[in-house]
Amino acid sequence: MGQCDRCRLGEWLEHEGHKDLPKQDYDEIHALHAEFHRVAAEVVAKIQHKDISGAAADLAPDGAFDNASMLLSERLLKIAQHCTH
């Protein structure tokens, strides 16, 4: 499904993140990032299969894509704030 290592965050996680982050933080971000890509791939698959209403539901506020994006963003921001203090 989604290719987690082909975006900038995925590349960073694979090459530097596992060295720069504590294991627990890395594992959580890696899992949230993989979920984000899984959901994005599902949206693409729905569009390809002409399930436009299903894709629209996933992309709507509080839809699967919005939730996956929000969880990943919130966790990244929490770690960034912790690193700057």
C-alpha positions in Angstrom: 0.0 0.0 0.0 1.5 3.3 1.0 5.2 3.8 0.6 6.4 5.3 3.9 10.0 5.7 3.0 9.4 7.8 -0.2 8.4 11.1 1.4 10.7 13.5 3.3 9.6 12.4 6.7 9.9 8.7 5.8 13.4 9.2 4.4 14.4 11.1 7.6 12.9 8.4 9.8 14.7 5.6 8.0 18.1 7.4 7.7 18.4 9.6 10.8 15.3 9.5 12.9 16.0 6.1 14.4 19.4 7.6 15.6 18.1 11.0 16.7 14.9 10.0 18.6 14.5 7.9 21.7 13.3 4.4 20.7 9.8 4.9 22.1 9.3 8.2 20.2 10.7 6.7 17.0 8.4 3.7 17.3 5.3 5.8 17.9 6.1 8.2 15.0 7.0 5.4 12.7 3.7 3.7 13.4 1.7 6.9 13.0 3.5 7.7 9.8 2.8 4.2 8.4 -0.9 4.6 9.3 -1.0 8.0 7.6 0.4 6.4 4.4 -2.0 3.4 4.7 -5.0 5.8 4.9 -3.7 7.9 2.0 -3.3 4.7 -0.1 -6.8 3.7 0.7 -8.1 7.1 -0.5 -6.2 6.6 -3.7 -7.5 3.1 -4.2 -11.1 4.3 -3.6 -10.7 7.0 -6.2 -9.2 4.4 -8.6 -12.2 2.1 -8.0 -14.6 5.0 -8.6 -15.7 5.1 -4.9 -15.8 8.8 -4.8 -18.1 9.1 -1.9 -15.9 6.8 0.2 -12.8 8.8 -0.7 -14.7 12.0 0.1 -15.7 10.6 3.5 -12.1 9.8 4.3 -10.9 13.3 3.2 -13.7 15.1 5.1 -13.1 16.8 8.4 -12.9 14.1 11.1 -12.5 11.5 8.3 -9.8 8.8 8.3 -7.2 10.9 6.5 -7.8 14.0 8.7 -7.5 11.9 11.8 -4.3 10.1 10.7 -2.8 13.4 9.7 -3.8 15.1 12.9 -2.4 12.3 15.1 0.9 12.3 13.3 1.2 16.1 13.3 0.3 16.4 17.0 2.9 13.8 18.0 5.6 15.4 15.9 4.9 18.8 17.4 5.0 17.4 20.9 8.4 15.9 20.2 9.6 19.2 18.6 8.5 21.2 21.6 10.2 18.8 24.0 13.5 19.0 21.9 13.5 22.8 22.0 13.1 23.0 25.8 
